[in-house]
Amino acid sequence: MVINDAVQLTVTVTLYIVSYVFFKINVSFCSVLILLALFATMNTPLNLAAMAIERYVAICNPLRHSQICTIRRTCILIAVIWVAGLAPLLFDWVVFFATESLSFFHSSIFCIHSNMFRSPLLYYKGQAFDILYFSFVSLTIIYTYLRIMFAARAATTDRSSAAKARNTILLHGVQLLMCMLTYVTPHIELALLYIFQGRISDSRYVTYLVVYILPRFLSPIIYGLRDKKFRKYLKRYFVCKPQKVQPALTGNSAPIRTGSVSQTLIT
């Protein structure tokens, strides 16, 4: 998932910078960037759904976790996710090469999906796949996280531990829901264009931040800042706070304090 998000952010940021600096770029180069960006973007909700299933098995069936979640099955699941994310894009490319003329590949366009894949068939195909994937991921998330929440509540009588588990599950749920905005991106963009009429570039930029950047920004918060050891070292290295050093005294050594740092004077 980390590699997938890194690829997705790198490609999408490159795509936006290139598009806004040069405005129009070659169709062949644009097609490669869009393929990589869409592939990584489609994989993210599927990866999170797979992680939700793994957490469900670990918490609700802990004795069978090592038998179910083997390395071989994990590799198979990753391959299935990649195939599921790549299948709609391959269909786009087949229709793209079959319907577009050769001269179009040598032309330059503003690099967005609708400008490159212009066939009406691809629009309806995209709607069908988005509905299918959205239904699968949403049902998986709702089922697994409700079961996990009920299991965590039943397993502990400590209210603080139960509240902590609930908060963690809710944060994961928020991240998953935000990643699922990928499936409704065209509708979000149309809604923004309706609200802010005539500001197409601003609407697309806001959509990019909300759909592609913000869900990835939540990952280090959920998996990092909530960890006590990570917060401890984060405060140590990034918060300017004077620390007192207490040297070991040997013989006739006597500490001399200068500010907040102790120095040892050997007499």
N, C-alpha and C positions, 0 to 999 in steps of 0.2 A: 504493500500500500504506500509506503514511503517513497519507493522508487517511482510508482505510478504517479503520485502527486507531484514529485519533483519534475518528471517529464512533462506533465500537464502544465504546470506553472511556467516552466522554461519555454515551452512551445507557444503557449498563449501570449505570454509577455512579448516574446519575439515577434509573433504575428501582429500584435497591436502596435509595437514600435515601428516595424517595417511598414505597416499599412498607413500609419499616420505621418511617417517621415516621407515616404515616397508616394503615398496615396494609392497609386496603381502599380501593381507588380505583375509579373508574368504568370499566366494561368497554370503552367506546369509547376512552378515553384509554390504557388498558392495552394495547389491541390495537395502537395506533400504536407505542408504545414497544417492544413485543415484536417487531413486524414489522421495525423498524429494527435492533434488536439482533441478531435472527437473520439478517437479510440481511448485515450487516457481518461477523458471525461465520462464516457459511458461505463468504464470499468469501475469508477469510484463507488457509485451506489451498490454495485454488485459485490465489490470487495467488502463493504460495510455490512451488507446482508449476510455474507459468508462469516464474517467475524461475529455477528449477532448469533448465528446458529452455533458457532463454536463455543461462545460464552453460555448459551443455553445448555449445551451438552455438559460443559464443565460444572455448572452450578446445579442443574436439575438431575443429571446422571453422572455424578463424579466417579463412581466405581467403574463405569464403562468408558470414561473419557479417553484413556490411553488405548483402548481397543478400537474405538470409533475414529478418533482423530489421529491417524497414523501419518507418517511422512508420505507414504505412497498415495494415500487418499487426499492429502493436502495438495500434492503436486497435480493430481487429477482434477481437483476442484479449481486450482489456478488455471489450468488449461481450459476447462469448461468456461470459466469467466472470460478468458481472452477470446475464445471462439464466439461467445455470446456478444461480446463487445465489438468484435470485428465483422460479424455476419451482416449487420445492416449497412456497414460502410462498404463492404465488397459489392453488395447489391447496388449501392449508389454509383460505384465506379463502373460496373457493367453497363448500367443505363447511361451513364455519362459518356463513355466511349462509344456507345452504340448510337446515340442521338446527336452528338455534337460534331460539327465539321472540323476538318484538320486545321483550318485557318484560326479557329477559336483557341487552339492550344498555343498559338504563337502570339496571341493578343495579350493585352494587359487590362486588368480589372481591379476594382477595389475589393480586397480579399475578404469576402464573407461567404457563408455557405449558400445563401440564396442567389448570389451573383454567379456562382460557379455551377451549382447543380440547379439548372433552370427548368427541368422537366416537371410538369404538374404531377406526374406519377410519383416522383420522389417525395413530394409534399405529403400525399396521402399515405405513402409507405412509412414516412417518418412519424406521422400521427399514429398509425397502427402499432408500430414498434414501441413508441413512447407509452401508449396506453398499456400494452402488454407488460413491459418492464416495470412501469410504475405500479401496476396492480400486484405483480409478483413481489417486488421489494417492499411495498407498503404492508402487504399481508404478512410477509416474513417478519418484518420489524415489529408489528403490533403483537403478533402471537408470541414471539420469543421474549420480548421485553416485558410483556405482562406476566408471562410464566416466571421469568427471572425475578421480577419484583415481588410476586407472591411467594416464591421460594425463599428469597432473602428475608422477607418479613416473618415467615414461619420459622426460619432457622435461628433467629436471635430474639431474645427478650430485652436486649439493651436498646433503648429508644435512640440513643445517639448513633449506634452502629447501623440501626435500621434507617435512620434519617440520612446518614452518609451514603449508604448503598442506594437509597432512593434518589438522592441528588446526583450521584454518578450516572445512574440509569437515565435520568431526565436529561443530563447534559449530552450523553450519547444519543438520546432520541432527538434532541434539537439538532445535533450535527448531522444525523441521518436525514432528517426532514429537509435541512438546508441543501444537502447534496442531492436530494431528490428533486430540487428545483430545476435540475438539468433537464428533466422530462417536460417541463412547462416553460422553458425559456422563451419560445416564440410568443406565448400568451403574455408573459411578463413584459416583454419588449413592446407588444402592441398596447398593453395597458399604460405603459409609461409614455408612449407616443400620443395616446389619447389625452393623457393628463397634461403633458408638456408638448403641445403641438408645435411643430416646426423645429424642434431641437432633437434631431435624429442622433447626432454624434453624442450628445450628453446622455440621451436615453440608453444608447448602446454601451456607453462607458459605465453607467450605473448598473446595468444588467450584468456586465462583466465583473464588477466588484462584488455584487451580491451573490451571483451564481457560481463564480469560479474562484474568487479570492477568499471571501469571508469563510466558507466552510473549511478551507485548508488552514486558515488562521486559527480556527477553534481547536484543531488537533493538538498543537503544543500546549494549549491551555488545559485541555482535558487530560492529556497523558503526562504532562510535565509539571505544571504549576500546582496541581493537586497532590503531587508526591512530596512528602515531607523532606526527604533527603535532597531532592532537586531544589526545593525552595530554600533549604539551608545553604547550599553552595551558591545559589543565585544571589542571596543576600550578601554572602561573604565576598563575592567577586565583583558585584555590580552596585553595591550600596557602599558609599564612602563612610565608613564608620571606624574611628580610631580603636585600636586594640592594644591592650596592655600585655607586654611580654615579661614574664616572670622567669629570669635566669636562675639556674641552680647555683647556690652559693657554696664555694669551697675554700677552705683555708681562711685567709683574711679578706676574702672578697666582700665588697659592700656595694649594693645597688644604688645607682644614682638615677633618679627619674627625671627625664627631660620631656615635657609634654605628657604624652601617653605611652612613651616607649622607655623601657628600662635599659640602662646600659650598666655594665659591670666594670668597676674600677679595681684593678689588682694592686693592692698596697703591699 
